[in-house]
């Protein structure tokens, strides 16, 4: 339900993942971004904290003694302070910012120095609870995990992980299990790091021996995970889903396959403990005509396409447990606003083939009377995989819907096992399962 953010043009070093407009705490109470004052050559960047859990959102500027660089990272903490990550003379400097009447207070946390071998350092998504913060220093042969905030003595080295790691998703509400995408031997596989087990690293995804399998997003409540893998289409990444602790393999719905578009999941509806297939997933869709919002559930065969609200901080947002998608927006008339989208329930989704229910796909309006874009919806009509319970008629273990005995032609998707055809490793066989199912 969170997104780690870098504004506006800094390279996150994450393999081309689209940048997003702000960072939101796991509980959704605070957000932080870099805002710009003035215009033209005199523009200055400064951190800004948003409070989102009140009747209306409001922003608090946190300018320092000098303007920030455009690549400065900011991240909200659970107590309302904002962690800032600056780079100066090859050193990564960290501090906590907080309002002090008319000014900004700053608590320096220390610095991290990275080798001059192309090693980059970036903040990981906000930790559930908001008391700690971590950063990842990815080098060519190894990656170092740092605890930046919440420790006893400033930045502390937590673990060194062989291989170059990217991504980052929290798999439990305690902030203990961290999923990373590790590149070794020319292949990328998702692994899990146990922060309370001396940084022990265990495999998480192994869909096919020669596939790249990344974990894009995870919901700790339901165990729903969104996965990017080229197992069903070698050389082309597909978006799939699975459930931690399930005996079913990963599925790759056809409706999530959008040619000429980049589809990035950025928020999952929390609180659906026993029904992961009913979790609403928010998608950022980037195409030739800009960016817009997609809404999808595993139990449906369709993606509902909605125009982005005006001023959307692209790629940022969160779901409430009752199914309201909140998208932070900033326009000259409303510098701090939230557009709200009410996704229809699965029972009101229309026909399973995606041809009905195109109307009523949702409605957006901005907080404080600022109107957003009206949701128009739309079915892609392509069919595809569905819920973990097989509500859409798809055969378990067969994401492309091939009949029993037919060859699906994709690694890990055939219904009948064949010795020469690798199948996905059910997620319950991952070492993580014994921890998240307690």
C-alpha positions in Angstrom: 0.0 0.0 0.0 3.1 2.2 -0.1 5.5 3.5 -2.7 9.0 4.6 -2.2 9.5 7.9 -4.1 12.2 9.9 -5.7 11.2 13.2 -7.2 11.6 14.4 -9.9 14.4 13.0 -12.2 16.8 11.2 -10.0 17.7 7.7 -11.2 16.5 5.1 -8.6 18.9 2.5 -9.9 16.0 0.0 -10.0 16.1 -1.3 -13.5 13.8 1.3 -15.2 10.9 1.2 -12.7 8.9 4.4 -13.2 9.5 7.1 -10.7 6.6 8.1 -8.4 5.6 11.5 -7.0 5.7 10.9 -3.2 6.2 8.4 -0.5 3.4 7.3 1.9 3.7 5.6 5.2 2.5 2.0 5.4 -0.5 3.0 7.6 -1.3 5.9 5.3 -1.1 8.7 7.9 1.7 10.8 6.3 3.3 11.4 2.9 6.4 13.3 1.9 7.6 14.7 -1.3 10.0 17.3 -2.8 8.0 20.4 -3.6 9.2 23.4 -5.7 8.9 27.0 -4.9 9.1 29.7 -7.6 9.6 28.9 -11.3 12.1 29.0 -14.1 15.7 29.3 -13.1 14.9 30.5 -9.7 13.0 27.4 -8.6 14.0 25.9 -5.3 13.3 22.4 -4.0 12.3 21.7 -0.4 10.8 18.7 1.5 7.1 18.8 2.2 5.1 16.6 4.6 1.4 15.8 4.0 -1.0 14.7 6.7 -3.5 12.3 5.3 -5.4 10.9 8.2 -7.4 14.0 9.2 -10.7 15.3 7.8 -8.8 17.0 5.0 -5.2 16.6 3.9 -2.8 19.5 4.6 0.8 20.1 3.8 3.6 21.4 6.0 6.7 22.8 4.2 10.1 21.8 5.7 12.7 24.0 4.0 16.2 23.8 5.2 19.0 26.4 5.2 19.6 25.8 1.5 17.6 24.3 -1.3 17.6 20.6 -1.9 19.0 18.9 -5.0 16.4 17.5 -7.3 17.6 13.9 -6.5 17.1 14.2 -2.8 15.0 11.4 -1.3 12.4 12.0 1.4 10.4 9.5 3.4 7.8 10.1 6.1 8.1 8.4 9.4 5.3 7.2 11.6 5.6 10.1 14.1 5.4 12.8 11.4 9.0 13.5 11.0 10.5 13.3 7.5 13.7 11.4 6.7 15.9 13.1 4.1 18.7 11.5 2.1 21.2 13.9 0.6 24.4 13.2 -1.4 27.4 15.5 -1.0 31.0 14.8 -2.1 30.3 11.1 -2.5 28.8 10.7 1.0 25.2 9.9 1.7 23.9 12.1 4.5 20.7 11.4 6.5 18.7 13.6 8.8 15.2 13.8 10.3 13.2 17.0 9.6 10.3 18.3 11.8 8.4 21.6 12.0 9.4 24.0 14.8 7.0 26.9 14.7 8.0 29.1 11.7 11.2 27.1 11.0 12.4 23.5 10.4 14.2 21.4 12.9 16.9 19.0 11.8 18.3 16.0 13.6 21.4 14.6 11.8 21.6 10.8 11.8 25.0 10.3 10.2 26.5 9.4 6.9 27.2 6.3 4.8 30.1 6.2 2.4 29.9 3.9 -0.7 32.8 2.6 -2.7 33.6 4.4 -6.0 32.7 1.3 -8.0 29.2 2.3 -9.2 27.6 1.4 -5.9 24.4 3.4 -5.5 22.3 3.9 -2.3 18.6 4.4 -2.1 15.9 4.3 0.6 13.7 1.2 0.8 9.9 1.7 1.1 8.5 2.8 4.4 8.6 0.1 7.1 5.2 -0.9 8.7 4.9 0.9 11.9 7.1 3.8 10.7 9.7 3.6 13.5 12.6 2.4 11.4 14.0 3.2 7.9 16.4 1.2 5.7 18.5 1.8 2.7 20.1 -0.5 0.1 23.6 0.0 -1.3 23.8 -2.1 -4.4 27.3 -2.8 -5.7 28.3 -4.9 -8.7 28.9 -8.1 -6.7 27.2 -7.5 -3.3 24.5 -5.4 -1.7 24.6 -3.9 1.8 21.5 -3.3 3.8 21.6 -0.4 6.1 19.3 0.6 9.0 19.2 4.4 8.7 16.7 5.4 11.4 15.4 3.7 14.5 18.7 2.3 15.7 20.9 3.3 18.6 23.8 4.9 16.9 22.8 6.3 13.5 23.2 4.3 10.3 24.0 0.6 11.1 25.1 -2.1 8.7 22.5 -4.9 8.9 23.6 -7.5 6.3 25.6 -8.0 3.2 23.8 -9.9 0.5 25.8 -11.6 -2.4 24.6 -10.2 -5.8 23.1 -7.0 -6.9 19.8 -6.3 -5.3 16.9 -4.0 -6.3 13.2 -3.7 -5.5 12.1 -4.0 -1.9 8.7 -5.1 -0.4 7.7 -5.8 3.2 6.0 -9.1 3.7 4.8 -8.8 7.3 3.4 -6.0 9.6 6.3 -6.4 12.0 8.8 -5.2 9.4 10.9 -8.3 9.8 10.7 -10.0 6.4 12.0 -8.0 3.5 11.8 -9.2 -0.1 14.4 -8.1 -2.6 15.2 -8.9 -6.2 18.7 -10.3 -6.4 20.7 -10.6 -9.6 23.3 -13.3 -9.7 24.7 -15.3 -12.7 22.7 -13.1 -15.2 19.3 -14.0 -13.6 17.1 -12.1 -11.2 15.3 -14.0 -8.5 13.3 -12.7 -5.5 14.8 -13.5 -2.1 13.7 -12.8 1.4 15.9 -11.3 4.1 15.1 -12.0 7.8 16.1 -8.9 9.6 15.8 -10.6 13.0 17.8 -13.6 11.9 21.1 -11.9 11.3 20.1 -11.0 7.8 19.6 -14.6 6.7 18.7 -14.8 3.0 16.4 -17.4 1.6 14.9 -18.0 -1.9 11.4 -16.7 -2.4 10.6 -17.1 -6.1 11.9 -19.8 -8.5 9.3 -20.0 -11.3 11.7 -21.5 -13.8 15.5 -22.0 -13.7 16.2 -19.6 -16.5 13.5 -17.0 -15.8 13.8 -13.6 -14.2 11.3 -13.5 -11.3 10.8 -10.2 -9.4 8.4 -9.4 -6.6 6.7 -6.0 -7.3 4.3 -5.6 -4.4 3.0 -7.5 -1.4 0.1 -7.3 1.0 0.9 -8.6 4.5 -2.7 -9.1 5.4 -3.9 -11.4 2.6 -0.5 -12.7 1.4 -1.3 -11.4 -2.1 1.9 -10.8 -4.1 2.3 -9.2 -7.5 5.1 -10.6 -9.5 7.0 -9.7 -12.7 8.4 -12.7 -14.6 9.4 -13.7 -18.1 8.7 -17.4 -17.4 5.5 -17.5 -19.5 7.0 -15.4 -22.3 10.8 -15.7 -22.4 12.4 -12.3 -22.9 9.2 -10.4 -22.1 8.2 -9.7 -18.5 4.6 -10.5 -17.6 2.6 -9.4 -14.6 1.4 -12.3 -12.4 0.1 -12.9 -8.9 0.2 -15.5 -6.2 -0.5 -16.0 -2.5 2.0 -16.6 0.2 1.3 -19.9 1.8 -0.8 -21.1 -1.1 -0.3 -24.5 -2.9 -1.2 -22.9 -6.2 1.5 -21.6 -8.5 1.8 -18.1 -9.8 -0.8 -17.0 -12.4 -0.3 -14.6 -15.3 -3.7 -13.1 -16.3 -4.1 -12.1 -19.9 -5.9 -8.9 -19.0 -2.7 -7.6 -17.3 -0.8 -8.0 -20.6 -1.0 -4.5 -22.3 1.1 -4.1 -25.4 3.1 -0.9 -25.7 2.3 0.0 -22.0 4.3 -0.3 -18.8 2.0 -1.6 -16.0 3.2 -1.0 -12.4 1.2 -2.1 -9.4 1.4 0.5 -6.6 -1.2 -0.3 -4.0 -3.2 -3.3 -2.7 -6.4 -3.2 -0.6 -5.5 -4.2 2.9 -7.6 -6.1 5.5 -8.7 -8.9 3.2 -7.2 -11.6 5.3 -9.1 -14.7 4.1 -9.9 -13.5 0.5 -6.8 -12.4 -1.3 -8.6 -12.9 -4.7 -11.0 -10.0 -3.7 -8.2 -7.5 -3.0 -8.4 -4.5 -5.2 -5.0 -3.7 -6.9 -4.2 -0.2 -8.2 -2.1 -0.1 -11.3 -0.1 2.7 -12.9 -0.3 2.4 -16.7 2.2 4.4 -18.7 1.6 4.5 -22.4 2.1 6.7 -25.5 -0.6 9.2 -24.3 0.5 9.5 -20.7 -0.2 7.8 -17.5 -3.6 6.6 -16.1 -5.0 4.4 -13.3 -6.0 0.8 -13.6 -8.0 -1.1 -11.0 -8.0 -4.9 -11.0 -8.9 -7.8 -8.7 -7.5 -11.4 -9.1 -11.1 -12.7 -9.1 -11.9 -10.6 -12.2 -10.9 -11.0 -15.8 -10.6 -7.3 -16.5 -8.8 -4.2 -15.8 -10.9 -1.1 -15.2 -9.1 1.9 -16.9 -9.7 5.3 -15.3 -8.2 8.7 -16.2 -5.7 10.0 -13.8 -7.0 12.9 -11.6 -5.6 16.3 -12.4 -2.3 16.9 -10.6 -1.9 13.3 -9.5 1.5 12.6 -7.9 2.0 9.8 -10.4 2.4 6.3 -9.1 1.5 7.2 -5.5 -1.7 6.2 -3.6 -3.2 3.8 -1.1 -6.3 1.7 -0.5 -8.5 1.8 2.6 -9.7 -1.5 3.9 -13.2 -0.7 2.7 -12.1 -0.3 -0.9 -11.5 3.4 -1.4 -8.4 4.3 -3.5 -6.8 7.6 -2.4 -4.5 9.4 -4.9 -2.5 12.4 -3.7 -2.8 15.3 -6.1 -1.3 18.8 -6.3 -2.5 21.6 -8.6 -2.0 25.4 -8.5 -5.5 25.8 -7.1 -5.3 22.9 -4.7 -1.6 22.3 -3.7 -2.5 19.5 -1.3 -5.5 17.3 -2.2 -6.6 13.7 -2.4 -8.7 12.2 -5.2 -10.9 9.4 -4.0 -12.0 6.4 -6.1 -14.6 3.9 -4.9 -13.9 0.7 -6.7 -17.0 -1.5 -7.3 -17.3 -4.7 -5.4 -16.6 -7.9 -7.2 -20.3 -8.8 -7.0 -21.1 -5.7 -9.0 -18.3 -6.2 -11.6 -20.6 -7.3 -14.4 -20.0 -10.2 -16.7 -16.9 -12.4 -16.2 -15.9 -11.9 -19.8 -15.3 -8.2 -19.1 -18.0 -7.0 -21.5 -20.6 -5.8 -19.0 -20.4 -3.3 -16.2 -18.3 -0.8 -18.2 -20.3 2.0 -16.5 -19.9 2.7 -12.8 -16.2 1.7 -12.7 -15.6 4.3 -10.1 -15.8 8.0 -9.3 -13.1 10.4 -8.3 -13.3 13.7 -6.5 -10.7 15.7 -4.8 -10.7 16.4 -1.1 -11.8 19.9 0.0 -14.1 20.4 -3.0 -11.6 20.0 -5.7 -13.1 17.8 -8.4 -11.0 15.1 -10.0 -11.4 13.2 -13.2 -14.6 11.2 -13.5 -14.0 7.5 -13.8 -15.2 6.0 -17.1 -14.1 2.4 -16.7 -13.8 0.1 -19.5 -13.3 -3.6 -20.1 -10.4 -5.0 -22.0 -12.4 -8.0 -23.0 -9.4 -10.2 -23.3 -10.1 -12.7 -20.6 -7.3 -14.2 -18.4 -6.6 -15.6 -15.0 -8.8 -15.1 -12.1 -9.0 -15.7 -8.3 -7.2 -18.2 -6.3 -10.5 -20.1 -5.7 -11.0 -20.6 -9.4 -13.9 -18.2 -9.5 -13.3 -17.3 -13.2 -13.1 -20.9 -14.3 -9.4 -20.9 -14.8 -7.7 -24.2 -14.1 -5.3 -24.0 -11.1 -1.7 -24.0 -12.2 -2.6 -23.0 -15.7 -2.4 -19.2 -16.0 -3.2 -19.2 -19.8 -6.2 -21.5 -19.5 -4.9 -24.4 -21.5 -7.1 -27.5 -21.3 -5.7 -30.6 -19.5 -3.4 -32.5 -21.7 -2.7 -29.5 -24.0 0.7 -28.0 -24.2 0.7 -24.4 -22.9 4.2 -23.8 -24.3 5.2 -21.6 -21.4 7.5 -22.7 -18.6 5.7 -23.4 -15.4 2.1 -23.1 -16.8 1.1 -26.6 -18.0 -1.7 -28.2 -16.1 -0.3 -31.7 -16.3 3.3 -31.9 -15.0 5.9 -33.1 -17.5 9.5 -34.1 -16.5 11.0 -31.8 -19.1 8.8 -28.9 -18.3 9.7 -26.9 -15.1 6.8 -25.8 -13.0 6.6 -22.8 -10.6 7.5 -23.5 -7.0 4.3 -23.2 -4.9 4.8 -20.2 -2.7 4.1 -22.3 0.5 7.3 -24.1 -0.2 9.3 -20.9 0.2 11.1 -20.6 3.6 8.9 -17.5 4.3 5.7 -19.5 4.6 6.4 -20.8 8.0 6.7 -17.2 9.3 3.8 -15.4 7.7 1.3 -18.1 8.3 1.7 -18.1 12.1 
